[in-house]
Amino acid sequence: MNDLNLRIAGVIDESIVDGPGIRFVIFTQGCPHHCPGCHNPQTHDFSGGELVPISRILSDIQADPLISGVTLSGGEPFCQPEPLAELVRILKQGGKHIMAYSGYTWEQLLAMEDPAVFSLLRQCDILVDGPFVEAQRDLSLRFRGSRNQRLIDVQKSLREGKVITTA
């Protein structure tokens, strides 16, 4: 494995609120969106957090047999697509479900025409897209903070060439 480094704000070893099942959550460091009311404003600074090899994160995930999936949060995961795409590639080989949060919309991610961004996106199972909008905050939404955000089935969306949301 090419041991790339990932700048992270932190992790949660076992979460049941950041996606389906018991999940390992990675909070990436660095975010260009600066959404008012952001739940994780400490992740905005691109030079903050800690630089860690993806092999260390991978071994932490693989050490816990209860983990069924991994959630990429932030910060903005798509600002570090190369190390995350490599990490996710290995996790998918091990059967892990991958969910990612992005302040970018699905359409914005595709429009980037960045091979690393697309590599990361195409390996995800679920994408929560769009910026957090404080005026649309809704605590009743599953896995989302505001009504403008979509819960996208990435694999179906790629196959059908349009956004397919999931409940």
C-alpha positions, 0 to 999 in steps of 0.5 A, spaced: 500 500 500 502 506 498 502 510 505 499 516 503 498 521 509 491 524 511 490 531 515 484 529 520 481 533 525 479 526 529 476 520 529 470 516 532 471 509 533 464 507 534 458 511 532 451 509 530 449 516 528 453 518 522 450 512 518 447 506 518 450 500 522 456 501 527 461 506 523 468 508 524 468 516 523 473 520 520 473 528 520 478 530 515 481 537 516 480 543 512 474 546 509 473 551 504 465 552 505 465 555 512 457 554 513 454 559 518 452 554 524 457 549 522 457 543 527 465 542 526 468 549 525 474 547 528 475 543 522 475 549 517 483 550 518 487 547 512 493 547 516 490 544 523 489 537 525 494 532 525 497 529 519 496 521 519 498 515 515 492 512 512 495 505 514 494 507 521 487 509 520 486 502 516 489 498 522 484 502 527 478 500 523 480 493 521 482 492 529 474 492 531 470 487 528 464 491 530 465 496 524 460 495 518 462 502 515 466 508 515 463 515 514 468 521 511 466 527 514 469 534 516 472 538 514 471 537 507 473 530 505 473 531 497 479 536 499 483 530 500 481 525 495 487 522 493 489 519 500 481 518 502 480 514 495 486 509 497 483 508 504 476 507 501 479 502 496 482 498 501 476 498 505 471 496 500 475 490 498 474 488 506 466 489 505 466 496 508 460 500 507 462 507 505 458 514 506 461 521 505 459 528 507 460 534 502 459 541 502 459 540 495 453 538 491 453 532 487 453 536 480 459 540 483 463 534 484 462 531 477 463 538 474 470 538 478 473 533 472 478 531 478 480 524 477 481 523 484 475 526 486 471 521 482 475 515 484 473 517 491 466 518 489 465 512 485 467 508 491 462 511 496 455 507 497 452 514 500 453 521 499 450 527 503 451 533 499 450 540 499 452 545 504 449 546 511 444 551 511 442 554 518 435 556 516 433 549 513 436 546 519 432 540 521 433 535 527 428 530 524 432 528 518 436 522 518 443 523 517 443 530 515 443 537 518 439 541 513 433 540 508 437 542 502 442 536 503 440 530 499 442 522 502 444 520 495 445 512 493 451 513 489 452 507 485 444 507 483 446 515 481 452 513 477 448 507 473 442 511 472 446 518 470 442 522 475 441 523 482 437 517 486 436 519 493 435 514 498 430 514 505 
